[in-house]
Amino acid sequence: MYPLVRLVKESLKFRGRPLAPLDTHLSRHMCWPWDLDPWMELNNGRTLTLYDLGRVPFSVRIGMTAALRRQGWGMTVAGSSVRYRRRIRMLQTFEMRTRLIGWDARFFYIEQSIWREGEALNNVLIRSAVTDAQGIVAPHRMIAAMGCSGLESPALPGWVQAWVAADAQRPWPPLG
């Protein structure tokens, strides 16, 4: 089940606390029994769902959600790459870091990571698109709608560019 109560809690906790678009959003969470897989650790799919608990309040804090509503636009995840490195067990707490790395002509690139006691446990790179009835809305239009017209994307790191290039080589539709 989607963690709606947790999402509402996170959204209310950070309401009225604006953040610059290129700053990092920090939030704290706990691994509950219903987040576990059969091996009694945070389920890999649930990890992706919990990352929403960082991305949604981050989007509110940077003014993206308000701009989406004003324009009648939507937002979707258009791709992701995840690294799992350390287990998260029941009732362990952790810190989530969410930041906008930058954007290109079509997509926003958001990095999120989960940390405990100074150690990175897992990490995800999210490619996200703003959409309207005609398809993808160029990121520079979203930035302008957020009231940040002069804001330029930082150069995307080489590892992000390499992922974008590698993903562009995947066949679509899938072969089988």
C-alpha positions as CSV (number, residue, x, y, z in Angstrom):
1,M,0.0,0.0,0.0
2,Y,1.2,3.5,-0.8
3,P,2.4,5.4,2.3
4,L,-0.2,8.2,2.0
5,V,-0.1,9.1,5.8
6,R,3.6,9.4,5.7
7,L,3.5,11.5,2.6
8,V,1.0,13.9,4.2
9,K,3.1,14.1,7.3
10,E,6.2,14.9,5.4
11,S,4.4,17.5,3.3
12,L,3.0,19.2,6.4
13,K,6.3,19.1,8.2
14,F,8.1,21.1,5.5
15,R,5.2,23.4,4.6
16,G,6.2,27.1,4.7
17,R,9.9,26.2,4.6
18,P,11.0,27.3,1.1
19,L,14.2,26.0,-0.4
20,A,16.3,27.2,-3.4
21,P,16.0,24.9,-6.4
22,L,19.6,23.7,-6.2
23,D,19.7,23.2,-2.4
24,T,19.4,19.8,-0.7
25,H,16.3,18.8,1.1
26,L,17.0,16.7,4.2
27,S,14.4,14.4,5.8
28,R,14.4,11.7,8.4
29,H,12.5,8.4,8.2
30,M,12.1,5.0,9.8
31,C,11.8,1.5,8.3
32,W,8.5,0.2,9.6
33,P,7.4,-3.5,9.6
34,W,5.2,-3.0,6.5
35,D,8.3,-1.8,4.6
36,L,10.1,-5.2,4.9
37,D,10.7,-8.0,2.4
38,P,10.9,-11.7,3.3
39,W,14.5,-11.2,4.5
40,M,13.4,-8.7,7.1
41,E,15.1,-5.7,5.5
42,L,13.7,-2.7,3.6
43,N,12.2,-4.0,0.4
44,N,13.9,-2.7,-2.8
45,G,10.6,-1.6,-4.4
46,R,9.5,0.1,-1.2
47,T,12.8,2.0,-1.2
48,L,11.7,3.6,-4.5
49,T,8.3,4.4,-3.0
50,L,9.9,6.0,0.1
51,Y,12.0,8.2,-2.1
52,D,8.7,9.9,-3.0
53,L,8.7,11.0,0.7
54,G,11.7,13.1,-0.2
55,R,10.9,14.2,-3.7
56,V,7.3,15.4,-3.1
57,P,8.2,17.8,-0.2
58,F,11.3,18.9,-2.1
59,S,9.1,19.8,-5.1
60,V,6.8,21.8,-2.8
61,R,9.7,23.6,-1.1
62,I,11.4,24.7,-4.4
63,G,8.1,26.0,-5.8
64,M,7.7,23.3,-8.4
65,T,4.4,21.9,-7.2
66,A,2.7,25.3,-7.1
67,A,3.9,26.1,-10.6
68,L,2.7,22.7,-11.8
69,R,-0.8,23.4,-10.4
70,R,-0.9,27.0,-11.8
71,Q,0.0,25.7,-15.3
72,G,-2.1,22.6,-15.2
73,W,1.0,20.5,-15.8
74,G,1.9,17.1,-14.4
75,M,5.2,15.5,-13.5
76,T,6.3,11.9,-14.1
77,V,9.4,9.8,-13.5
78,A,10.9,9.0,-16.9
79,G,13.7,6.8,-15.7
80,S,15.8,5.8,-12.7
81,S,19.0,4.1,-11.8
82,V,19.4,2.7,-8.3
83,R,22.3,1.5,-6.2
84,Y,21.7,-0.6,-3.1
85,R,24.8,-0.9,-0.8
86,R,23.7,-1.5,2.8
87,R,20.7,-3.1,4.5
88,I,18.1,-1.2,6.3
89,R,16.4,-3.2,9.0
90,M,13.1,-2.8,10.9
91,L,12.8,0.3,13.1
92,Q,16.2,1.7,11.9
93,T,16.1,5.4,11.2
94,F,17.8,7.1,8.3
95,E,18.3,10.4,6.6
96,M,17.2,11.1,3.1
97,R,18.9,13.7,0.9
98,T,17.2,15.0,-2.2
99,R,18.7,17.4,-4.7
100,L,18.2,18.7,-8.2
101,I,21.4,17.9,-10.1
102,G,20.3,19.8,-13.2
103,W,18.4,19.6,-16.4
104,D,18.8,19.3,-20.1
105,A,16.4,20.1,-23.0
106,R,13.8,17.6,-21.9
107,F,14.3,16.3,-18.4
108,F,15.2,17.1,-14.8
109,Y,17.8,15.0,-13.0
110,I,17.2,14.4,-9.3
111,E,19.6,12.6,-7.0
112,Q,18.4,11.0,-3.8
113,S,20.3,9.1,-1.2
114,I,19.7,7.4,2.1
115,W,22.3,7.7,4.9
116,R,22.7,6.3,8.4
117,E,25.5,7.5,10.8
118,G,27.4,9.2,8.0
119,E,27.3,6.1,5.7
120,A,25.5,6.1,2.3
121,L,23.1,3.1,2.2
122,N,21.6,3.5,-1.2
123,N,21.2,6.1,-4.0
124,V,18.9,6.8,-6.9
125,L,19.2,9.0,-10.0
126,I,15.7,10.0,-11.2
127,R,15.0,11.4,-14.7
128,S,11.8,13.4,-14.4
129,A,9.6,15.1,-17.0
130,V,7.1,17.9,-16.7
131,T,4.1,17.1,-19.0
132,D,1.1,18.7,-20.5
133,A,-1.6,17.6,-23.0
134,Q,1.0,17.9,-25.9
135,G,3.7,15.9,-24.2
136,I,6.9,17.0,-22.4
137,V,7.3,20.6,-21.3
138,A,10.8,21.9,-21.7
139,P,12.5,22.3,-18.3
140,H,13.3,26.0,-19.0
141,R,9.6,26.7,-19.1
142,M,9.1,25.0,-15.7
143,I,12.0,27.0,-14.3
144,A,10.4,30.2,-15.6
145,A,7.0,29.1,-14.1
146,M,8.7,28.7,-10.8
147,G,9.8,32.4,-10.9
148,C,13.5,31.5,-11.5
149,S,13.8,32.6,-15.2
150,G,17.5,33.4,-15.0
151,L,18.5,30.1,-13.4
152,E,20.7,28.0,-15.6
153,S,21.3,24.3,-15.1
154,P,24.6,23.4,-13.6
155,A,26.7,21.2,-15.9
156,L,25.4,17.6,-15.5
157,P,28.2,15.5,-14.0
158,G,29.9,13.0,-16.3
159,W,28.2,10.0,-14.6
160,V,24.8,11.5,-15.3
161,Q,25.7,12.2,-18.9
162,A,27.1,8.7,-19.3
163,W,23.8,7.2,-17.9
164,V,21.7,9.4,-20.3
165,A,23.9,8.2,-23.2
166,A,23.7,4.5,-22.2
167,D,20.0,4.7,-21.7
168,A,19.5,6.2,-25.1
169,Q,21.0,3.0,-26.6
170,R,18.4,0.8,-25.1
171,P,15.8,-0.4,-27.7
172,W,12.3,0.9,-27.4
173,P,9.9,-0.8,-27.4
174,P,11.7,-3.6,-25.6
175,L,12.6,-6.6,-27.8
176,G,10.8,-9.2,-25.8
